[in-house]
């Protein structure tokens, strides 16, 4: 007996008819999927990733921006901070002043009045001064709803496994975590600010008018960037400026004041 071909269903017949019509309309050829790029040996060539994509960043005081690789703090990153609390106050002001939300954990001594003088909105800053024995757990919760979380480690060293969990949480929530007062393995950015001088102080008397900081920024695998910032009253509020943009004589006055205070 001669085997008969299997019967085609109605759906298969309609599909066959559509394929024939398409072949006829194209002169006998039906367009296929786009060709895969081939290398010189006939193998599939890798597809180049899209270029020119810029990651989202949080704003910072304008005088600090030129020192940072992205011109701001990258969302989803972890920044290890060391030094003067005045710059932390400036970072809080830069985020909350335009309408963002931030939180501080385990930093009872952070100057919120100074942050307000720099333009921070205190109603947009959540403060957990005493986070108990697990401040990192509190910070992890706050990453859910804040653009910026500043975590005081209280001198503790965070284990690598725990650091990876918090880093992934920050990245997943598109929030920036700043850790200070302890040790954090392999942060995305290291930011250090040391007081370099004051103005307004005389010998044993006077009132501080401005403070200068020497700042160093180190990204993973990058060259350190250094600069000097100064916080001083301008137009009724405290602003961060780059002393290089001021008169040279004023910069020398800062150095004289620093030597005077040290003596």
Secondary structure, DSSP 8 states (H G I E B T S, - for coil): ---------HHHHHHHHHHHHHHHHTTS----S----B-TTSSB------------EE---HHHHTTSTTSSEETT-EEEEEE-HHHHHHHHHHHHTTT--EEEES-TT--HHHHHHTT--GGGEEEES--TT-HHHHHHHHTTT-SEEEEE-TT-EE-HHHHHHHHHHHHHHT-EEEEESSEETT-SEEEEEEEEEEEEE-SS-EEEEEEEEEEEEEETTS--EEEEEEEEEETTEEEEE-GGGS-HHHHHHHHHHHHHHH-
